[in-house]
Amino acid sequence: MIAARLFGRRVPAGGRTELLLLHPAGSLRYDPLALRWVALARPARRLHVGSRIAFEDLGSAEVVRVLDDGAREVAFDLRVPFAQLLDRAGRMPLPPYIRNESQEAQERYQTVFARVPGSVAAPTASLHFTAALLEALERRGIELIRLSLEVGLGTFRPIAHERLDEHTMHAEAYTIEPRAADAIERARREGRRIVAAGTTVVRALEGNLRSHGRIRAGAYETDLFITPGFEFAVVSGLITNFHLPRSTLLVLVGAFAGRRRVLDAYARAVAERYRFYSFGDAMLLWR
């Protein structure tokens, strides 16, 4: 994850402003050289085209476009490299229910898999893994395959419509290295179980297969919205958090394991006071 929450002040009014950077304009992939970005803004009603936000002595950003979904396209004019702006004016985009913004809390929100910068949200199923657990899995002969995920707005934007077919799923970027693609294809040929750590992995693998007819290495994007009736062809098991109502994540889980089965599991979780949200409990589901 990158420190995508930027805090500045409107010029000349001086009001406090927050930008949540989503991705560079025209691309879903993190680029530290990009100076035009798509962002969510707060307070949005005060940030019109032409509004400027100053980040102390680091530079400024100007709103150049208001997008259809309410996001802003901003153009940066910086006196320092972009990575330095994030380091000095940015914070990790922790969910609003995590009120502890200490350095320790921000470090804990990086998963044990984190290697490549670019994601604006954590692939939260991976928060359940530790280095010791990964070693234990490998000792039991479980093959671990890593993907690069740039988790974005598509994962955490709630469903605002009554009908699922009216929801627009925002695309997210992912990368599958050649070695990973070969390993997944080999497991498919041999009929072995493929367990995804998180819903974003499911979307990446199933979307990749639908686009290419097999798991193909490369850098891609997917806007696949998995709803009941979807025919899964790659993933046979899923490790995932307990998700909130009206989320695309819960819809995917219901499509994967069966709506009735999932609702029964959630009723049990609520009755036994399981924890929801990012640092909450997880479940292992079979297709």
C-alpha positions, -999 to 999 in steps of 0.1 A, spaced: 0 0 0 11 36 -6 4 66 17 -24 77 -6 -42 100 19 -28 134 13 -35 163 36 -32 199 25 -50 233 26 -71 251 1 -55 282 -14 -63 309 -6 -91 300 18 -69 278 40 -95 251 48 -82 216 55 -84 193 26 -79 156 21 -73 137 -12 -74 99 -14 -54 91 -45 -69 62 -65 -47 59 -96 -29 80 -122 -52 97 -148 -55 74 -178 -40 43 -160 -48 20 -131 -12 14 -123 9 32 -98 34 55 -114 56 77 -92 63 99 -122 27 107 -129 16 142 -120 -21 138 -129 -42 116 -106 -78 106 -100 -87 111 -63 -116 112 -39 -117 146 -23 -130 160 11 -147 184 14 -158 177 -22 -184 205 -23 -156 230 -19 -132 216 -45 -143 228 -80 -124 230 -112 -96 255 -106 -94 249 -68 -59 246 -55 -45 226 -26 -12 235 -11 11 209 7 33 233 27 66 236 9 62 204 -11 41 219 -39 4 220 -48 -24 203 -67 -51 219 -89 -85 203 -96 -87 201 -134 -118 180 -138 -148 167 -118 -156 132 -129 -191 116 -133 -188 96 -101 -178 126 -81 -140 119 -80 -116 147 -90 -88 147 -115 -59 167 -100 -27 180 -115 3 183 -92 30 210 -94 57 197 -71 90 210 -57 100 175 -46 97 139 -61 62 124 -58 74 97 -34 87 124 -11 53 141 -12 36 108 -1 62 103 26 58 138 41 21 148 34 5 113 31 -8 87 54 -18 51 49 -55 50 38 -67 30 69 -104 23 70 -125 49 90 -132 23 117 -95 21 126 -91 53 147 -55 46 157 -33 63 131 0 56 149 30 45 129 26 10 143 -10 8 131 0 19 96 28 -7 95 5 -34 106 -19 -27 77 8 -38 53 5 -75 46 33 -100 49 32 -102 11 37 -65 4 65 -59 -21 55 -36 -49 40 -1 -41 7 8 -58 -23 -4 -38 -46 21 -21 -64 -5 0 -51 -36 17 -60 -71 3 -74 -78 38 -75 -116 36 -37 -114 35 -36 -97 69 -43 -132 85 -9 -145 73 24 -142 91 59 -153 80 57 -182 105 23 -193 91 37 -192 55 66 -214 66 42 -239 82 22 -241 50 52 -247 29 64 -275 53 31 -292 47 37 -292 9 13 -263 1 26 -244 -29 25 -206 -24 20 -185 -55 21 -147 -53 3 -121 -75 7 -83 -75 -26 -67 -67 -34 -29 -69 -65 -30 -48 -86 1 -55 -121 16 -54 -137 -14 -70 -131 -34 -38 -145 -10 -12 -172 10 -30 -206 -1 -16 -235 -11 -38 -259 18 -41 -285 3 -63 -313 -22 -56 -304 -44 -85 -270 -59 -89 -269 -54 -127 -271 -17 -121 -238 -16 -101 -207 -5 -120 -176 -24 -109 -145 -3 -110 -115 -20 -127 -84 -30 -107 -50 -38 -120 -30 -70 -113 1 -87 -124 9 -124 -128 45 -133 -133 54 -161 -158 64 -185 -130 31 -179 -112 11 -184 -143 29 -217 -151 23 -230 -115 -14 -222 -116 -19 -238 -150 0 -269 -138 -23 -271 -108 -53 -268 -130 -41 -296 -153 -34 -319 -124 -68 -312 -108 -53 -298 -76 -71 -274 -54 -64 -237 -59 -72 -216 -28 -74 -178 -33 -64 -156 -4 -90 -129 -8 -117 -119 -32 -94 -97 -53 -73 -128 -62 -105 -145 -72 -114 -117 -96 -79 -115 -110 -77 -153 -117 -112 -158 -130 -111 -126 -150 -77 -136 -165 -90 -170 -176 -121 -155 -191 -100 -131 -211 -74 -155 -223 -87 -190 -221 -59 -199 -197 -39 -182 -170 -16 -159 -189 13 -140 -174 13 -102 -177 0 -70 -164 -38 -67 -168 -70 -51 -154 -103 -67 -145 -137 -52 -139 -153 -86 -134 -183 -84 -111 -190 -119 -98 -226 -124 -89 -248 -155 -83 -248 -179 -113 -211 -172 -121 -193 -203 -133 -159 -206 -114 -132 -223 -134 -100 -216 -115 -106 -211 -78 -119 -240 -57 -112 -226 -22 -114 -190 -7 -99 -175 24 -118 -143 31 -129 -119 59 -164 -114 71 -178 -86 49 -204 -60 53 -239 -59 38 -244 -42 4 -208 -49 -6 -196 -66 -38 -174 -87 -16 -204 -104 1 -220 -109 -33 -189 -127 -46 -187 -149 -15 -224 -158 -19 -219 -167 -55 -189 -188 -46 -202 -208 -17 -240 -205 -21 -262 -177 -7 -280 -198 19 -248 -214 32 -231 -180 35 -261 -165 53 -261 -194 78 -224 -189 84 -229 -152 90 -258 -158 114 -235 -181 134 -207 -155 133 -230 -128 146 -244 -150 173 -209 -160 185 -196 -124 183 -171 -130 156 -152 -98 146 -159 -82 112 -137 -56 93 -101 -58 83 -86 -71 115 -116 -94 122 -121 -131 117 -118 -150 85 -134 -181 69 -123 -208 46 -149 -216 20 -150 -244 -6 -168 -239 -39 
